[in-house]
Structures are given as structure tokens and as C-alpha cells.
Amino acid sequence: MQNIDSAFRYIRLISMVVVTGSIILCGVVIYQSFLLASVTQNKIYVLANGKVLQAFASERKDNLPVEAKDHVKMFHHYFFSLSPDDKAIQENITQALYLADGTAKAQYDNLKENNYYGNIISANINQTVHVDSITIDINQYPYYFRCYAKEELTRPTSLVTRSLVTEGYLRNTIRSENNSHGLLIERWVTLENKDLSIKNR
């Protein structure tokens, strides 16, 4: 009877260990399955030029500094890169105005009223902008930015380099084909736009 009792205790102990181990194993498998499912849901595959590329979903705040800097850079590119062609100027300005509010439109209207674009065309001037750096404060909303850039005006007889410093704020808006970052520049002002050097060609 004593051997039967101790054997029963051993069998009961082994059964408890097996059942407990099975429950723990099932819990780990279920947790890992949910983890794997959530990771795979954040991946998509994009077919571009016959090649499969993997893309990952992320929160907007993860990419906000990069997107904000690119938004500001592209706005300045469209607004200040001008060629002596009325149609090209209009296309660039239209694209720039999609990225900013009425303050950019007011500056455009002032330049147009002062015949700035007419002088670009009549004097056969190419104007390009090179953004040196952009500082953005993403700790407060709307996000303050300051842009430091250089403009190059290529005239038939000279090359003028100008210093350009602007500032403004960025606020969130909906993403669209014309505004892929979903940001809008507001209260935009030009702080500095002065000649640095003039070289004869």
C-alpha cells in the first residue's frame, strides 16, 4: 500500500508538471503568434520597375523632422528657383503656393507688383537656390522653422550670390498629390536677402 501511495504521488507530480509546462508553452506560442502578426501587418511590399521593395509602416512623429525639412526645402526650391520663362515661373510658384498659406501668396504678389518676374525674363536671369540648413523645433505646435540658403543669380554678364534667411511655422494638414508631406507653411517671412558677392562672367 505504501508503494502504491508513493507511486500515485509521483504520477500526480509528473502530471502537474506536464500540464503546467503545456500551459506555459501554449501561452508563449500564442504571444509570439500575436507579435509576429502585428509585425507583418506593418510591412507592405511595393512593386517598382519590376523590383519588389519592402516598406514599413511607422508613426508620423517618427518621420516628422525629416518630412518637415524636406517640405521647407521644396517650398524654397519652387519659390526661388526661377528661369527666364513665364510658364516655368508660373508652374514653380503654383507648386510653392500649395505648400504655404497666404503669407507666401502676399510675397509673390509684392514681387509681381514690383515687376520682379518681368525683370527676370527681360534680363535673361536664371535664379537657383541652395538650402544650407534648416532648423525646426518640433517640441511646440505649430512647428517653428528657420531656413538658411544661398541664391545664385546668373546674368549674361555676372554671377550674383545672395544670402537668404527665412522663418515661419509649419502646421499639419491633409496629404494630397500637391502636398505629399501634409504640412503647410504659415507666417512665412524673409529675414535676410542680401548680396554676398558679384563675379563678372
Contacts in CASP RR format, 6 or more apart in sequence:
PFRMAT RR
TARGET T0000
AUTHOR 0000-0000-0000
METHOD contacts of the structure
MODEL  1
MQNIDSAFRYIRLISMVVVTGSIILCGVVIYQSFLLASVTQNKIYVLANG
KVLQAFASERKDNLPVEAKDHVKMFHHYFFSLSPDDKAIQENITQALYLA
DGTAKAQYDNLKENNYYGNIISANINQTVHVDSITIDINQYPYYFRCYAK
EELTRPTSLVTRSLVTEGYLRNTIRSENNSHGLLIERWVTLENKDLSIKN
R
41 57 0 8 1.000
42 56 0 8 1.000
42 57 0 8 1.000
42 58 0 8 1.000
43 54 0 8 1.000
43 55 0 8 1.000
43 56 0 8 1.000
43 57 0 8 1.000
44 54 0 8 1.000
44 55 0 8 1.000
44 57 0 8 1.000
45 52 0 8 1.000
45 53 0 8 1.000
45 54 0 8 1.000
45 55 0 8 1.000
46 52 0 8 1.000
46 53 0 8 1.000
46 54 0 8 1.000
46 55 0 8 1.000
47 53 0 8 1.000
60 67 0 8 1.000
64 138 0 8 1.000
64 143 0 8 1.000
65 136 0 8 1.000
65 138 0 8 1.000
67 181 0 8 1.000
67 182 0 8 1.000
67 183 0 8 1.000
68 136 0 8 1.000
68 138 0 8 1.000
68 143 0 8 1.000
68 145 0 8 1.000
68 170 0 8 1.000
68 181 0 8 1.000
68 183 0 8 1.000
69 134 0 8 1.000
69 136 0 8 1.000
70 181 0 8 1.000
71 99 0 8 1.000
71 170 0 8 1.000
71 181 0 8 1.000
71 182 0 8 1.000
71 183 0 8 1.000
71 185 0 8 1.000
72 131 0 8 1.000
72 134 0 8 1.000
72 136 0 8 1.000
72 145 0 8 1.000
72 147 0 8 1.000
72 170 0 8 1.000
72 185 0 8 1.000
73 131 0 8 1.000
73 134 0 8 1.000
73 147 0 8 1.000
74 99 0 8 1.000
75 96 0 8 1.000
75 99 0 8 1.000
75 100 0 8 1.000
75 104 0 8 1.000
75 185 0 8 1.000
76 129 0 8 1.000
76 131 0 8 1.000
76 147 0 8 1.000
76 149 0 8 1.000
76 164 0 8 1.000
76 166 0 8 1.000
77 129 0 8 1.000
77 131 0 8 1.000
78 92 0 8 1.000
78 93 0 8 1.000
78 95 0 8 1.000
78 96 0 8 1.000
78 99 0 8 1.000
79 92 0 8 1.000
79 93 0 8 1.000
79 96 0 8 1.000
79 104 0 8 1.000
79 108 0 8 1.000
80 127 0 8 1.000
80 128 0 8 1.000
80 129 0 8 1.000
80 149 0 8 1.000
80 151 0 8 1.000
80 164 0 8 1.000
81 92 0 8 1.000
81 127 0 8 1.000
81 128 0 8 1.000
81 129 0 8 1.000
82 88 0 8 1.000
82 89 0 8 1.000
82 92 0 8 1.000
82 117 0 8 1.000
82 120 0 8 1.000
82 125 0 8 1.000
82 126 0 8 1.000
82 127 0 8 1.000
83 89 0 8 1.000
83 120 0 8 1.000
83 126 0 8 1.000
83 127 0 8 1.000
84 120 0 8 1.000
84 121 0 8 1.000
84 122 0 8 1.000
84 123 0 8 1.000
84 124 0 8 1.000
84 125 0 8 1.000
84 126 0 8 1.000
85 121 0 8 1.000
86 117 0 8 1.000
86 121 0 8 1.000
89 117 0 8 1.000
89 120 0 8 1.000
89 121 0 8 1.000
93 108 0 8 1.000
95 178 0 8 1.000
96 104 0 8 1.000
96 108 0 8 1.000
97 104 0 8 1.000
97 105 0 8 1.000
97 108 0 8 1.000
98 176 0 8 1.000
98 178 0 8 1.000
98 179 0 8 1.000
99 179 0 8 1.000
99 183 0 8 1.000
99 184 0 8 1.000
99 185 0 8 1.000
100 184 0 8 1.000
100 185 0 8 1.000
100 186 0 8 1.000
100 188 0 8 1.000
101 184 0 8 1.000
101 185 0 8 1.000
101 186 0 8 1.000
101 187 0 8 1.000
101 188 0 8 1.000
102 186 0 8 1.000
103 185 0 8 1.000
103 186 0 8 1.000
103 187 0 8 1.000
103 188 0 8 1.000
103 189 0 8 1.000
104 185 0 8 1.000
104 188 0 8 1.000
107 188 0 8 1.000
107 190 0 8 1.000
111 117 0 8 1.000
119 125 0 8 1.000
120 127 0 8 1.000
123 155 0 8 1.000
123 156 0 8 1.000
124 155 0 8 1.000
124 156 0 8 1.000
125 153 0 8 1.000
125 154 0 8 1.000
125 155 0 8 1.000
126 153 0 8 1.000
126 154 0 8 1.000
127 151 0 8 1.000
127 152 0 8 1.000
127 153 0 8 1.000
127 154 0 8 1.000
128 151 0 8 1.000
128 152 0 8 1.000
128 154 0 8 1.000
129 149 0 8 1.000
129 150 0 8 1.000
129 151 0 8 1.000
129 152 0 8 1.000
129 164 0 8 1.000
130 149 0 8 1.000
130 150 0 8 1.000
130 151 0 8 1.000
130 152 0 8 1.000
131 147 0 8 1.000
131 148 0 8 1.000
131 149 0 8 1.000
132 148 0 8 1.000
132 149 0 8 1.000
132 150 0 8 1.000
133 147 0 8 1.000
133 148 0 8 1.000
134 145 0 8 1.000
134 146 0 8 1.000
134 147 0 8 1.000
134 148 0 8 1.000
135 145 0 8 1.000
135 146 0 8 1.000
136 143 0 8 1.000
136 144 0 8 1.000
136 145 0 8 1.000
136 170 0 8 1.000
137 143 0 8 1.000
137 144 0 8 1.000
137 145 0 8 1.000
141 171 0 8 1.000
141 172 0 8 1.000
142 169 0 8 1.000
142 170 0 8 1.000
142 171 0 8 1.000
142 186 0 8 1.000
143 169 0 8 1.000
143 170 0 8 1.000
143 171 0 8 1.000
144 167 0 8 1.000
144 168 0 8 1.000
144 169 0 8 1.000
145 167 0 8 1.000
145 168 0 8 1.000
145 169 0 8 1.000
145 170 0 8 1.000
146 165 0 8 1.000
146 166 0 8 1.000
146 167 0 8 1.000
146 168 0 8 1.000
146 191 0 8 1.000
147 164 0 8 1.000
147 165 0 8 1.000
147 166 0 8 1.000
147 167 0 8 1.000
148 164 0 8 1.000
148 165 0 8 1.000
149 164 0 8 1.000
149 165 0 8 1.000
149 166 0 8 1.000
150 161 0 8 1.000
150 162 0 8 1.000
150 163 0 8 1.000
150 164 0 8 1.000
150 196 0 8 1.000
151 160 0 8 1.000
151 161 0 8 1.000
151 162 0 8 1.000
151 164 0 8 1.000
151 193 0 8 1.000
152 159 0 8 1.000
152 160 0 8 1.000
152 161 0 8 1.000
152 162 0 8 1.000
153 159 0 8 1.000
153 160 0 8 1.000
153 161 0 8 1.000
153 162 0 8 1.000
154 201 0 8 1.000
155 201 0 8 1.000
156 201 0 8 1.000
157 200 0 8 1.000
157 201 0 8 1.000
158 198 0 8 1.000
158 199 0 8 1.000
158 200 0 8 1.000
158 201 0 8 1.000
159 198 0 8 1.000
159 199 0 8 1.000
159 201 0 8 1.000
160 195 0 8 1.000
160 197 0 8 1.000
160 198 0 8 1.000
160 199 0 8 1.000
161 195 0 8 1.000
161 196 0 8 1.000
161 197 0 8 1.000
161 198 0 8 1.000
161 199 0 8 1.000
162 193 0 8 1.000
162 194 0 8 1.000
162 195 0 8 1.000
162 196 0 8 1.000
163 192 0 8 1.000
163 193 0 8 1.000
163 194 0 8 1.000
163 196 0 8 1.000
164 190 0 8 1.000
164 192 0 8 1.000
164 193 0 8 1.000
165 190 0 8 1.000
165 191 0 8 1.000
165 192 0 8 1.000
165 193 0 8 1.000
166 188 0 8 1.000
166 189 0 8 1.000
166 190 0 8 1.000
166 191 0 8 1.000
167 188 0 8 1.000
167 189 0 8 1.000
167 191 0 8 1.000
168 185 0 8 1.000
168 186 0 8 1.000
168 187 0 8 1.000
168 188 0 8 1.000
168 189 0 8 1.000
169 185 0 8 1.000
169 186 0 8 1.000
169 187 0 8 1.000
170 183 0 8 1.000
170 184 0 8 1.000
170 185 0 8 1.000
170 186 0 8 1.000
171 183 0 8 1.000
171 184 0 8 1.000
171 186 0 8 1.000
172 182 0 8 1.000
172 183 0 8 1.000
172 184 0 8 1.000
173 179 0 8 1.000
173 182 0 8 1.000
173 183 0 8 1.000
173 184 0 8 1.000
174 182 0 8 1.000
175 181 0 8 1.000
175 182 0 8 1.000
176 182 0 8 1.000
END
